[in-house]
Amino acid sequence: MDRRIEDLFSLDGRVAVVTGAAMGMGRETTLTLARAGARVVGIDRNADVMEETKALAAAENLQCTFAVADVSRREDLMGVAQRTLASHGRVDGWANIAGILRYSLIEDITPDHVNEVLAVNQLGVLWGIAAAGSVMGKGGSIVNIASSGGEMPYPSLAAYGMTKAAVMQLTRTAALEFGERGIRVNAIAPGFVDTPMVRNTHLREDGTLDEAKRHEHLTARAAQSPLGLTGEVQDMAMTILYLMSEAGRFYTGQVLRPNGGVFFG
Ligand SMILES: NC(=O)c1ccc[n+]([C@@H]2O[C@H](COP(=O)([O-])OP(=O)(O)OC[C@H]3O[C@@H](n4cnc5c(N)ncnc54)[C@H](O)[C@@H]3O)[C@@H](O)[C@H]2O)c1
């Protein structure tokens, strides 16, 4: 590959924080940013599963460290930001990926349901942006994960959808506030990606995976795409790499939609 192209996508010398690093898109993004040359601090509240990401990073000699933190707790993220700055000397990138999926019809939604989804999906991103801003100097890239569910309504996903719509608006506000420091803030709104989040919705009562139900769900979601595709975690990680790298320098306040064309914007 032409060296100039490689340089534009390289994260050599950069430091990035990734939330939700234990599994799914967060795991893949942690590994991808590190493969591009960044030193990555992966954080998640699930310490046990994060050990698997740690082992994968170690197997490739990637420069990754990991910390347990709950994104719904502002103090957790501020602490991660300060410790990352102290240990690595800089913070250039921050990906707010951690999220949760909960189903309920509007009439059945309880305050606990709403508060749980808001705390992680919406406030978790707000605290992540604030923490990133508190340690980034001049320049940097923050990427927030919204969802096609923030633009396309799905029955039983009212709380989830409203938090993801809020992430897009929060992204625009943050882009305005941080622009003069050269910090770019963008969101990606993924379409359907087969991750543990989705697989967990196909578990039987005994904890085993209902493959037939999963296959039916995947087929239905692929049929919504003009390409007949559902997404892979790598599709999301590569979009985030683009936004984190110099190649994405002209993007801020934008929502990129790696979604197979299920929604055009
Ligand atoms: N999978 C999809 O189809 C899809 C589509 C659109 C958007 N998204 C969004 O993408 C993001 C990643 O989704 P995924 O499918 O990889 O999910 P996943 O469930 O596979 O992984 C989510 C990770 O976030 C972590 N997490 C959850 N709550 C946390 C908290 N309070 N503090 C710290 N870590 C926490 C989990 O432990 C887990 O490791 C989410 O924000 C999700 O809403 C997913």
The ligand as an ORCA input file, in Angstrom:
! r2SCAN-3c Opt
* xyz 0 1
  N     -25.332     -5.261     18.057
  C     -26.102     -4.449     17.350
  O     -26.841     -4.876     16.455
  C     -26.060     -2.967     17.610
  C     -26.652     -2.121     16.666
  C     -26.611     -0.749     16.859
  C     -25.976     -0.231     17.959
  N     -25.399     -1.076     18.878
  C     -24.711     -0.452     19.997
  O     -23.334     -0.761     19.905
  C     -22.735     -0.791     21.205
  C     -22.017     -2.106     21.375
  O     -22.974     -3.143     21.230
  P     -22.590     -4.684     21.163
  O     -23.592     -5.281     20.284
  O     -21.135     -4.855     20.911
  O     -22.968     -5.089     22.677
  P     -22.375     -6.226     23.651
  O     -23.452     -6.477     24.670
  O     -21.911     -7.371     22.863
  O     -21.173     -5.465     24.332
  C     -21.444     -4.342     25.154
  C     -20.335     -4.192     26.174
  O     -20.651     -3.068     26.997
  C     -20.385     -3.431     28.358
  N     -21.182     -2.603     29.258
  C     -22.528     -2.572     29.385
  N     -22.885     -1.717     30.336
  C     -21.731     -1.177     30.830
  C     -21.442     -0.226     31.831
  N     -22.419      0.350     32.559
  N     -20.151      0.110     32.063
  C     -19.147     -0.468     31.367
  N     -19.362     -1.397     30.415
  C     -20.652     -1.743     30.151
  C     -20.768     -4.890     28.432
  O     -20.193     -5.526     29.574
  C     -20.223     -5.411     27.113
  O     -18.881     -5.799     27.198
  C     -23.890     -0.571     22.172
  O     -23.916      0.789     22.555
  C     -25.111     -0.922     21.373
  O     -26.262     -0.271     21.844
  C     -25.429     -2.427     18.725
*
